[in-house]
Amino acid sequence: MCYHKEEKMSAKDLLKKFKKEFPQEAEFIPREEVNGFNHEKSPIITNAQPDLIQLYHWGLLPDWAKDTKIQNKTLNAKFETIHEKPSFKNYTDNRCLVPATGLFEWIHKGKVAEKNLIKVNNQPIFSLAGLWNVCPHPLTGEPYASFTCVTFDGFVAILKDDNAWLENGELIIDEAITFTPLVNPQLDLFEDFEG
């Protein structure tokens, strides 16, 4: 599962890597760590507008949601069950790329968790598989753009072939990842992230 990611790329880095337009370029701020539970905007590329980099909120908001609380449970979508789960089944054709420079995972060792940074070998920026939606915000009625990261076999889906995912939903995963321990084992601080 993925709840924290690294976005240490600049808008220029994104433009160079993906060769897309980025109308919200001035709004994008590189960050060492993005906490999904804050539902901040992150750059994505949708299959509906594949020539644009856009900023969407992390945590997919379904059309039927009465409030935004569900977003804490929709940061990730299991590829194995996206066609069945009410939060995702209507959005399986809404595929997107979620650029990142790293992911943070906690390796649990008993009651402690060790924070690790995951990178893809030889790829300063890589793409995660995602799903997206734009619907009226349940409180304001304004258009609200959101996304979720797709996981496969319990791990976030890091794409080897961006086009296959955007075009036909074929999940070709890049396994050239490295784990780098960042800190000493922590207290129970991260135990509840599985939700």
C-alpha positions as CSV (number, residue, x, y, z in Angstrom):
1,M,0.0,0.0,0.0
2,C,1.1,3.6,-0.6
3,Y,0.2,6.5,1.7
4,H,3.3,8.7,1.4
5,K,5.3,9.5,-1.7
6,E,8.2,11.7,-2.7
7,E,7.8,14.5,-5.3
8,K,11.3,16.0,-5.5
9,M,10.9,16.8,-9.2
10,S,10.4,20.3,-10.5
11,A,7.7,21.3,-13.0
12,K,10.5,21.5,-15.6
13,D,11.6,17.9,-14.7
14,L,8.0,16.8,-15.3
15,L,7.8,18.6,-18.6
16,K,11.1,17.2,-19.8
17,K,10.2,13.6,-18.8
18,F,6.6,13.4,-20.1
19,K,6.7,16.0,-22.9
20,K,3.2,17.2,-22.0
21,E,1.6,20.6,-21.4
22,F,1.4,21.6,-17.7
23,P,-1.2,24.5,-17.4
24,Q,-1.0,24.5,-13.6
25,E,2.8,24.5,-13.6
26,A,3.0,27.6,-11.3
27,E,0.9,25.8,-8.6
28,F,3.1,22.8,-8.4
29,I,5.6,22.7,-5.5
30,P,8.2,19.9,-5.2
31,R,8.0,18.1,-1.9
32,E,10.2,15.7,0.1
33,E,7.2,13.8,1.4
34,V,3.5,13.9,0.4
35,N,1.1,12.5,3.0
36,G,-1.9,11.0,1.2
37,F,-4.1,11.6,4.2
38,N,-3.8,15.4,3.7
39,H,-5.4,15.0,0.2
40,E,-3.2,17.6,-1.3
41,K,-2.9,18.0,-5.1
42,S,-0.4,15.9,-7.0
43,P,0.5,15.8,-10.7
44,I,-1.2,13.2,-12.8
45,I,-1.7,12.4,-16.5
46,T,-5.1,11.0,-17.4
47,N,-6.1,8.8,-20.3
48,A,-8.9,11.4,-21.1
49,Q,-6.3,14.2,-21.6
50,P,-3.0,12.4,-22.2
51,D,-1.3,15.5,-23.4
52,L,-1.7,17.4,-20.1
53,I,-0.2,17.2,-16.7
54,Q,-2.9,18.2,-14.2
55,L,-3.1,18.5,-10.4
56,Y,-5.6,16.2,-8.7
57,H,-6.3,15.5,-5.0
58,W,-5.0,12.2,-3.7
59,G,-7.8,10.0,-2.4
60,L,-10.5,9.1,-5.1
61,L,-13.8,10.7,-4.3
62,P,-16.7,8.7,-5.9
63,D,-19.7,10.5,-7.4
64,W,-22.0,9.1,-4.8
65,A,-20.0,10.3,-1.7
66,K,-22.0,12.4,0.7
67,D,-18.7,13.9,2.2
68,T,-15.0,13.6,1.8
69,K,-14.3,11.1,4.7
70,I,-14.1,8.2,2.2
71,Q,-10.9,9.7,0.7
72,N,-8.9,8.2,3.6
73,K,-10.0,4.8,2.4
74,T,-9.5,5.4,-1.3
75,L,-5.8,6.4,-1.4
76,N,-5.1,3.0,-2.9
77,A,-7.1,0.6,-5.0
78,K,-6.3,-3.1,-5.3
79,F,-6.0,-4.1,-8.9
80,E,-7.3,-7.5,-8.1
81,T,-10.7,-6.1,-6.8
82,I,-11.1,-2.7,-8.6
83,H,-13.9,-4.1,-10.8
84,E,-15.9,-5.2,-7.7
85,K,-15.4,-2.4,-5.1
86,P,-18.1,0.3,-5.1
87,S,-15.5,3.0,-4.7
88,F,-13.6,2.0,-7.8
89,K,-15.7,-0.1,-10.1
90,N,-17.2,2.8,-12.0
91,Y,-13.8,4.3,-12.7
92,T,-11.7,1.4,-14.0
93,D,-11.7,3.1,-17.5
94,N,-10.4,6.3,-15.9
95,R,-6.7,5.5,-15.8
96,C,-3.9,7.8,-15.0
97,L,-0.2,8.0,-14.4
98,V,1.0,9.3,-11.0
99,P,4.5,10.7,-11.3
100,A,6.8,10.3,-8.3
101,T,10.5,10.3,-7.4
102,G,10.1,7.9,-4.5
103,L,7.7,6.1,-2.3
104,F,7.8,5.6,1.5
105,E,6.9,2.3,3.0
106,W,7.2,1.1,6.6
107,I,8.6,-2.3,7.1
108,H,7.0,-3.7,10.2
109,K,9.3,-5.6,12.6
110,G,7.2,-6.6,15.5
111,K,5.8,-3.5,17.2
112,V,8.3,-1.1,15.4
113,A,8.3,0.1,11.9
114,E,11.3,1.1,9.8
115,K,10.8,3.9,7.3
116,N,12.1,3.0,3.8
117,L,12.4,5.1,0.7
118,I,11.7,3.1,-2.5
119,K,13.2,4.2,-5.8
120,V,13.3,2.8,-9.3
121,N,16.8,2.0,-10.6
122,N,18.0,4.6,-13.1
123,Q,14.7,6.5,-13.1
124,P,14.7,9.8,-11.2
125,I,10.9,10.1,-12.0
126,F,8.7,7.1,-12.5
127,S,5.0,6.5,-12.9
128,L,2.5,4.8,-10.6
129,A,-0.7,3.3,-12.0
130,G,-3.8,5.2,-10.9
131,L,-7.5,5.8,-11.4
132,W,-9.1,9.3,-11.5
133,N,-12.5,11.0,-11.1
134,V,-13.9,14.5,-11.4
135,C,-17.3,15.0,-9.7
136,P,-19.1,17.8,-7.8
137,H,-17.6,18.2,-4.3
138,P,-20.3,17.0,-1.9
139,L,-20.2,20.2,0.2
140,T,-19.5,22.9,-2.3
141,G,-20.8,21.5,-5.6
142,E,-17.6,22.7,-7.3
143,P,-15.8,20.3,-9.6
144,Y,-13.4,18.1,-7.6
145,A,-10.6,16.2,-9.3
146,S,-9.2,13.2,-7.4
147,F,-7.2,10.0,-7.9
148,T,-6.1,6.8,-6.3
149,C,-2.9,4.8,-6.7
150,V,-3.4,1.2,-7.9
151,T,-1.7,-1.6,-6.0
152,F,-1.0,-5.1,-7.2
153,D,-0.2,-8.1,-5.0
154,G,-0.1,-5.7,-1.9
155,F,2.4,-3.3,-3.4
156,V,1.9,-0.1,-5.3
157,A,2.0,-0.6,-9.1
158,I,5.1,1.1,-10.5
159,L,4.7,1.1,-14.2
160,K,7.2,-0.2,-16.8
161,D,5.0,0.8,-19.7
162,D,3.0,4.0,-19.2
163,N,1.3,3.7,-22.6
164,A,-0.1,0.2,-22.0
165,W,-1.7,1.4,-18.7
166,L,-3.2,4.6,-20.2
167,E,-4.3,3.0,-23.5
168,N,-5.8,-0.4,-22.5
169,G,-5.3,-0.9,-18.7
170,E,-2.6,-3.5,-19.1
171,L,-0.6,-3.4,-15.9
172,I,3.1,-3.9,-16.8
173,I,5.0,-3.5,-13.6
174,D,8.6,-2.3,-13.3
175,E,10.3,-4.5,-10.7
176,A,13.7,-2.6,-10.8
177,I,13.1,-1.0,-7.4
178,T,15.5,-0.5,-4.5
179,F,14.6,0.0,-0.8
180,T,16.7,2.4,1.2
181,P,16.3,2.5,5.0
182,L,15.9,6.1,6.0
183,V,15.6,6.1,9.8
184,N,16.1,3.9,12.8
185,P,13.1,1.8,13.8
186,Q,10.3,4.1,15.1
187,L,7.8,3.7,17.8
188,D,4.2,2.6,17.0
189,L,3.7,5.8,15.1
190,F,3.0,4.1,11.8
191,E,1.2,1.0,12.9
192,D,-2.3,2.2,12.0
193,F,-1.7,3.1,8.3
194,E,-3.2,-0.2,7.0
195,G,-6.5,1.4,8.1
